[in-house]
Structure formats: structure tokens, C-alpha cells
């Protein structure tokens, strides 16, 4: 139960005979689909991507092929978009059949895949497929840049009273490839409901490019946060004594990670490891106050960034398409007079 919403479900893992269904709608799944379409073209010597590995083709390059490439290259991308949309449609329909996702009115789509024209078209095509098949659910593109949404949403984890009198908070978004840390400018004077919250400054570390151990990753993260604290102090930005974290997996009440952290460096799921406790030890105080660390699933946090624009829906979800497919379903909390809780 959070200040504005109740979390009905998150990190839902549904299996069928082929494995986890969410694996069919990840960035890796899109690359696999492109490879399937490239295979017969390779045999004919007419692969428009040449010798490049699909995983090495960037989102910008796919977008350029779609918009400016020759008809065959654009056709290849269009074919992959259509096939991916059909997979995403099946995944969403399967989620909607579960008790925790029933009556979902809208789904926000975030994650790195959304931040491309190819991703946007795949999501739009998915919505058409859903509605043409009789499922009236709105698919919304996440409004903030996905990289920033994973930080901004951390502010919504906190009770409003913990933020009063402060300018910003430290936030962390941990992914299978990157760790991003930043300062979220709350802008409470403009909106008490965090509608104007934005990322003031952030640092990115691509841990996926390095052979990093878990404890080294935690030390690197702590150093990033300490640098951000210094930058905020230099700019006279008054930080609340809290750190909000979005992290893959099923998060225990004590801050441990029960499952789902397999893409992170080292073993994050052991009972002897607790990231919030490690960060409290590394950063015992922010300003004059003891540090509090709040951690939840990364899809939950990214979804929370959409609270200001999703209040009209009673039941809504979020999917993050990245290294994997993150998922969360929310119910908006309302007072007896029908107004939102804050």
C-alpha cells in the first residue's frame, strides 16, 4: 500500500510450455524476431543488415532503416514490428486473464524499447490488435524519458510528509545493463502531487560492459550517490534524507531480493545481502538527518512516475520492455468522496 495507489501485483511470472511468457516481449525477443526474418534473406545473399549482428544494431539505426532505408530494409523492420506486436498482444492478454490484472483499463509502456520509433510503432500496433480482438484497454507511452521515469517514480514511494521542506531526493534505477543514480528535483512549490518533479542531475554506469562483482557494484553506486550529494550541496539543493531505489526482482519487506535479480552482477538474492542496509552503512547521513532507504521493484518505480497522468483510471498497469519485461498492476486509492489520496 503506497500513498496514492495499491499495488495489486508485480513481477508476475507466468509460464507455459515454452517458459516465461514475458520473455517473448523483451528487447532480446525483438532481436530474435529480426534474426528469424534475416535468416532466409542471408541464404539469398540479400540481408539488408549485411554482416552486422542484430544485437549490435542500435535503436537509432533501426529507426533510420525504417524511415530512410531502402524498401527491403524498411520491410524487414516492419515485419519484425508486426511479429513483435503479436507477441506483446498475446502476453498482455495472458496478464489480463489473471485475477490481479482483471478489469485493467490502461497500461503504461516504458523501458528502453519504448524510446524509439520502432518501439512506439510496435506498441501502437499492439493496441490495434487488442482492440480489434475485443479487448478495450488503452496502451499509453510513458511520458517521461524511461531513463528519467525510473528515478522520478522513486519520489512516489515516500509519504508526502517525509519530503516537506526539501528540494529533492536521491534516486537509483538498477537495471540488467546499467545503474543510474540521480537527484530528483521535487518542485513541490509548483505541485504538491509531484506533477512537476524532474531529474536535476544523474550519473550512468554501464556495469554490463565490465566484469564486476556485486560488492564492487555497491561501492561504485555509493560513490555515485556521494558525488551527487556534493553536487546538490554546492548548488544549495536541500536533499531529503532518503534514497529511493528501483531494482529488478521480487523485493522482500526487509529490502532483500527474493527472485528476479539474475541479470545483476554477482548474487543479489542471497539472504546475507541487503542493498538498503549496505547503502545506509555507506551513507549514514544526508544533511543533518539519518538516511532512510526505500526500495521496490524497478517496474513499480517506473510505473509510479505516471501517477500524475493516470489518476482517472481506477485500475491500471505498467510494462517495461528492456532486458526483460517488467510488470505491475495498480489500483488508484480514493477517499470516500471519490477524490484521490495523496
N, C-alpha and C positions, 0 to 999 in steps of 0.2 A: 504494500500500500504506500503510494507516494503522495505528495501534497495535492497534485491535480488529477492523477489517474491511478487506477488499479491495474496491476499487471496480471492479466489472465493466464498468460503462457509466454514462455520464451525459450530459445534454444531447443525447440521441439525437434526431436529426431525420429522421423518416420521412415521405416524400412519396408522394402518389398523384396522380391526375389533377386533384384539386381543391386541391392544395397540401399544406402540412404538416398531418398528421393531428392533432397536438397542439392546433392552433388551434380544433378542434371542441369542446374541453373546457376552455375558459378562462372567466373571468368575462364577458368580452366575448361569447363564444359563447352563454352563458346569456341575456344581454340580447337578442341577436339572435333567440333562440328565443321569448322573451317578445314581441318585436315581431311575429314571424310570427303568433302567436296573437292579438295585439291588432288586427292589420290588418282581418280580417273583422268584428270587433266594432265597430271605428271606423266602418266603412261603414254599420253598422246603428244607429250612434249610441248604442251601449251599452258602450263601453270603460270598465271599472271604474276605470282609472287616469286617466281624463279626458284633459287636455292635457299631462300630465307626460311628459317624455322618460324612456324606460326607464332610460337611463344615470344619470339623476338620482334614481332611486328607490333608497334605501339598503337594505342587508341587513335592518336592523331594520324598515323599512317593509314589505318583502316578508314577513318573519316575522309581522308584525302582521296583514297581509292573510290569511295562511294560517290564523292562529289565531283571529282576531276579525272578519275581514272578512265581508261578505255572501257567500252561497253562490257567486255568479257570480265575484266577485273571488278567492275561495279556489280555485274551479275553474280559473281562469286560471293561478294559481300552480302548482297540482297538475299541470296539463297541461304547463307548462314543465319542471317537475321530471322528469316521466316522459320527455319528449323528450330532456332533457339527460342523464339516466341512460343512455338507449340509446346516445347518442353516446359517453359515457365508457366504456361497456361495449365498444364497438367499438374505441376507442383502446387500452384495456387488452389486449384480445385480440390486437391487432396487435403491441403491445410483446412479449407473451408468445411470439409466433412467432419473434422474433429470437433468435439464438444467445446473446446476452449476457443475455437475460431468461428463458431456458428454466429450468424447474424452480423458478420463483419460488413460494414458499409463502405469502407475505403481502405486502401493500402498505400502507404508511402514507400516509394522505391528509392533506396540510397545505395551507398557503396561506390567504389571506383568505376564500375562498369557504367553506371548511370551518367558519369561525367564525360560523355562522348555522344556524338550524333548517332553513331551506330547503336549505342545503348538506349538512347531515347526512342529511336525508331522501333527497336525490339520491344520496349515496354509499351509503346503505343499500339503496336500490332497485337501484343498480348491482351490489351484491354479490349480491342475489337473482337478478338477470338472469344474472350469470356462473355461479352455482351451478346454476340451473335449466337452463342450457345445457351443463352437464357440466364446467365449469371450477372446480375446488376450490381457490380462492385466498381467503385471508382479507383483507378490507379493514378496516384499523384507523384510527380517527380519531386524529390526532396528539394526544398527551396534554397537552403544554404549549400555552399560547396560541400560535398561529402567529407572532405578533409577537415573542414571547419565545423560541420554538424556534429562530428564525433567529439569535439571539445565543448561546443556551446551547450549540448544536451546535458553535460555534467552539472551545470548550474541548476537544472530542474530536479536533480537528485536531492537537493538540500531544502530543508524547511526554510521558508522565507525569512524567519527571524534571525537565522544564522548569517544572513547576507546584509542585513540592515546596517547602514553606516559604513559600508565598504564599497570600494570601486570595482573590484574584480576578484576572481578566484583562479587558482592553478587547476589545469585540467590535463588529462592524459588520455590518449587514444592508442591502445596497443593492438597491432594487427599482425598477421602472419608474415608480413614482409617488412612493415615499417612500425616504428614507435614515434608518435608525435606528442610533444608536450607544448602547452601554450598558456597564455594568460587570457582569460575571457573578461572583457570589459562589460560589466553588467548593465550599465546605463539605466540604473533604477530610477533616476530622476525623470527620465523620459517615459519609462513604463515599469510599473511595479511587477508586471507579469512577465518580465524578461523578453518582451517582444523586440526590444532594440539591442539585445545582447549581441556582441560581435567579438571576434578574435582580435585582440590587440597586438599580440606578437606570438610567434610559435617557432619551434625548432623541430626538425625532422631527422631521424636516424634510420637508415635502411639496414636493419640488422640482418635481413635476408641475404645481403651481399657478403656477409662476413661469417666466419665460423666462430660464433660467440657462445660462451657458456651462460647459464642462467644468472649466476651471481654477478658476472661481468655486465650483463644486460641491466640488472637492477642498479648497479653502481653508476652505469652510464646514464640511466634515467634520472637518478638522484642528482647527478651533476648538471643535467639539463634543467631540472627544476630550480636548483640553486642559482644558476645563471639567470633564469627568468625572474627569480626573487630580487636579485641585484638590479636587473634592468627596470623592474617595476619601482623599486625604491628610488633609483636615480631619477625616474620620471615622476616621482611623487604620486604613484598609483597605489592606493591603500588596499592591500590584499586581505581578504578574509582568511582566517587561519584554517582553511580547509583545502583538501586536494580531492578532486573528483576524477574517477578513473573508469574508462570503458575497456573491458578486456574480454576476449573470446572465452566461451565456455559457460558451464553451469556454476554460478557463484554461490558459495555457502554463506550462511548468516554471519560467520566469523571472518569472512573475507578470503577463505580458502577457495581453490578452484577444483571442483569435483570431477568434471569431464570437459572435453572440448578444447583443450589447450595444446593439442598435439602439434600445431604448426609453430609454436613458440620455441625459442632456443632453450634446450635443456628440459628438465622435468618440472613443470609448474603445477602438477596435480598431486604431488606427494603431500602427505599430511604435515610434514615438517616444514613446509614452505608457506609463507603468508606474505604476499606483496604489501598490503596495507601496513602490516607491522614493520616490515623492512623499511618502508618509506618514513614511517613515524620515527624510527630509530635514527635514520639518516638526516631527517629534518624535524627535530623535536619541537621547534617553534617557528611560527611565521609572525613576524612583528613581535608583539608582547604576549602572544597567546599560544597555548599548546596546540599542536597540529592535530586536526581530525582528518581521517582519510575515509572516503566513501567510495566503494567500488561496485559496479554492476556490469552486466553483460554489454558488450560493445554495440550490439544491435539495439538493445534497450536504450542506451545513451543516445545513439544517433537518432532513434525514433523520437525521443523526448525533445529534441531540438525543434520538432514540428508542432509542439503543443500550441503555440500561439495561433496557428492557422488550421488546426484540426478540432477546435473546440465545438464546432457544430455537429460533429459526429459523436454518437454515444459509444459505438464500438468500432475501433479501427486498428489496423496493424501496420507493421513496417517490415520490409525485407531489405537486406543489404547484400548486394551482389558484388562479391570481391573474391578473395582466395577461396572462400566458401560461401554459403548462403545463410546469413544470419536472419533470425525471425523473432518477432514479438507481437503480441496482441494486447491492446489496451482497452479499458473501459473508462470513459471520462467520469470523474466524480462530480456530482452536482449537489447543491444544497436543496432543501425541501422546496424552496421557491423556484427551483429549476435553474438557478444560476450556477456557474462553475465554482468549484472550490479552488482556492489559490494557495 
